[in-house]
Amino acid sequence: MRIKLHPILLPFFAFLALTGGLSLYALIFLSLLVHEAGHVLAAKWAGMRVRSCTILPYGGELSIPKRYLYSKKARISVALGGPIATALLLIIVSFNNVPGSAELKKIQLAILLLNLLPILPLDGGQALSTLLERKEKRQQSKSLFLMGSILLLAAGLLVLMNGFPDTLLYMCLAAFLLFQNISSYRYRKYEYAYERLIEKQLTR
């Protein structure tokens, strides 16, 4: 399994470095690694093969070949593996007075609350989208969920603009997630056609 850093992390961490937040940078990066370790362990437990893990500001994304062929239970377990790992780290830090524990608690809370939002591709959105998915109408349900994510992110971006420049980092994150959802929505038909092709090949 390869671990990669998404290019969006560079301006994110550069901003922290310029504002004197190098220690915060280290704590955030450590927290993101723990969060993703939770996803990876859950995927291994579910019998999935993880090709790569890309670290992002809100957590990360696992590349799992033919993920849609696995059961709902397995996919939901993987989606919730990250938040569970973050929640466990939050509990450990809360009951142990370690250096930087106050900042660590804030970071875990931020990562946990952000990832549990019902928005794709966040963990909460992944889990809820999978839970509501119907096999015979998978394309329609995912399309509707993507549209809902786009609307929520667009509304959130407008709200965050009122706090500019203090909310600049959150605006960048919301814009990045919005772009991801718009791209997924545009190419959803091609993705679904590929999935159907693979399913037909497997049932021959």
C-alpha positions in Angstrom: 0.0 0.0 0.0 1.3 3.4 -0.9 0.8 6.5 1.2 0.5 9.8 -0.7 0.0 13.4 0.2 -2.5 15.4 -1.8 -1.1 18.6 -3.4 -3.8 20.7 -1.5 -1.9 20.0 1.7 1.1 22.1 0.5 -0.7 25.5 0.6 -2.6 24.4 3.8 0.5 23.6 5.7 2.4 26.6 4.2 -0.3 28.9 5.6 0.2 27.3 9.1 4.0 27.6 8.8 3.8 31.3 7.8 1.4 32.0 10.7 3.8 30.3 13.2 1.8 27.1 13.4 4.5 24.6 12.8 3.7 22.7 16.1 0.1 22.7 15.1 1.1 21.4 11.6 2.8 18.4 13.3 -0.2 17.6 15.5 -2.6 17.9 12.6 -0.5 15.6 10.4 -0.2 13.0 13.2 -4.0 13.2 13.8 -4.7 12.6 10.1 -2.4 9.6 10.0 -4.2 8.1 13.0 -7.5 8.8 11.3 -6.5 7.1 8.1 -5.0 4.1 10.0 -8.5 3.5 11.3 -9.8 3.3 7.8 -7.0 1.0 6.7 -7.5 -1.4 9.6 -11.2 -1.5 9.0 -10.6 -2.2 5.3 -8.2 -5.0 6.2 -10.7 -6.4 8.7 -13.4 -6.4 5.9 -11.1 -8.3 3.6 -10.5 -5.4 1.2 -7.3 -4.8 -0.7 -6.1 -1.2 -0.2 -4.0 0.0 -3.1 -3.1 3.5 -1.7 -4.0 6.0 0.9 -4.0 9.7 0.0 -3.8 12.1 3.0 -6.1 15.2 2.7 -6.8 18.1 5.1 -9.9 16.5 6.4 -8.6 12.9 6.6 -7.9 11.0 3.4 -9.1 8.7 0.7 -8.4 5.0 0.2 -8.1 3.5 -3.2 -9.8 0.2 -3.0 -10.3 -1.6 -6.3 -13.9 -2.6 -7.0 -15.1 -1.2 -3.6 -18.7 -1.2 -4.8 -18.7 -5.1 -5.0 -18.3 -5.4 -1.3 -21.2 -5.6 1.1 -22.9 -2.5 2.6 -21.7 -3.6 6.1 -18.1 -3.7 4.9 -18.2 -0.4 3.2 -19.9 1.3 6.1 -17.3 -0.2 8.5 -14.5 1.3 6.4 -16.2 4.7 6.3 -16.6 4.8 10.1 -13.1 3.3 10.8 -11.5 6.8 10.6 -13.9 8.6 12.9 -13.7 5.7 15.4 -9.9 6.0 15.5 -10.1 9.7 15.9 -12.7 9.3 18.7 -10.4 6.8 20.5 -7.5 9.2 20.2 -9.7 12.0 21.6 -10.6 9.8 24.6 -6.9 8.9 25.2 -5.8 12.5 25.1 -8.7 13.6 27.3 -7.7 11.3 30.1 -3.9 11.8 29.8 -2.2 15.1 30.4 0.4 15.0 27.6 2.2 17.9 26.0 -0.1 19.7 23.6 -3.1 17.8 24.9 -5.4 20.9 24.7 -4.5 21.4 21.0 -4.8 17.7 20.3 -8.3 17.6 21.7 -9.4 20.5 19.6 -7.9 18.9 16.5 -9.6 15.6 17.1 -12.9 17.3 17.7 -12.5 19.3 14.5 -11.6 16.2 12.4 -14.4 14.1 14.0 -17.2 16.7 13.6 -16.0 17.5 10.0 -15.9 13.9 8.9 -19.3 13.0 10.3 -21.0 15.6 8.2 -23.5 14.0 5.8 -21.5 15.2 2.8 -19.5 13.2 0.2 -16.7 12.3 0.2 -16.6 12.7 4.0 -17.0 9.7 6.1 -20.5 10.6 7.3 -21.5 11.1 3.7 -19.9 7.8 2.6 -21.7 5.8 5.4 -25.1 7.4 4.9 -24.9 7.2 1.1 -24.1 3.5 1.4 -26.8 2.9 4.0 -29.5 4.5 1.8 -28.2 2.8 -1.4 -30.4 0.4 -3.3 -28.7 -2.0 -5.6 -31.2 -1.7 -8.4 -31.1 2.2 -8.2 -27.5 2.7 -7.1 -26.8 5.4 -9.8 -30.0 7.4 -8.9 -29.4 7.3 -5.2 -25.7 8.3 -5.5 -26.6 11.1 -8.0 -29.2 12.5 -5.5 -26.7 12.3 -2.7 -24.0 14.1 -4.7 -26.5 16.8 -5.6 -27.4 17.2 -1.9 -23.7 17.5 -1.0 -23.1 20.1 -3.7 -26.0 22.2 -2.4 -24.9 21.9 1.2 -21.3 22.8 0.4 -22.4 25.8 -1.8 -24.6 27.1 1.1 -21.7 26.5 3.6 -19.3 28.4 1.4 -21.6 31.4 1.3 -22.0 31.4 5.1 -18.2 31.1 5.5 -17.7 34.1 3.2 -19.3 36.3 5.9 -16.3 35.6 8.2 -13.6 36.2 5.7 -10.5 36.4 6.1 -10.8 34.5 9.4 -12.6 31.6 7.7 -10.2 31.4 4.7 -8.9 27.9 5.5 -12.4 26.6 5.9 -13.5 28.3 2.7 -10.6 26.6 0.8 -11.6 23.2 2.2 -15.3 23.7 1.4 -14.4 24.8 -2.2 -12.1 21.8 -2.6 -14.9 19.4 -1.5 -17.4 21.2 -3.7 -15.1 20.8 -6.7 -14.7 17.1 -5.9 -18.5 16.6 -5.8 -19.1 18.5 -9.0 -16.4 16.4 -10.7 -18.0 13.2 -9.4 -21.4 14.3 -10.5 -20.2 15.1 -14.0 -18.6 11.7 -14.5 -21.1 9.6 -12.6 -22.6 8.0 -15.7 -19.1 6.8 -16.9 -18.3 5.4 -13.5 -21.6 3.6 -13.3 -21.2 2.2 -16.8 -17.7 0.9 -15.8 -19.2 -0.7 -12.7 -21.9 -2.4 -14.7 -19.3 -3.7 -17.2 -17.2 -5.2 -14.4 -20.3 -6.8 -12.8 -21.3 -8.4 -16.1 -17.8 -9.8 -16.6 -17.9 -11.3 -13.1 -21.3 -13.0 -13.6 -20.4 -14.7 -16.9 
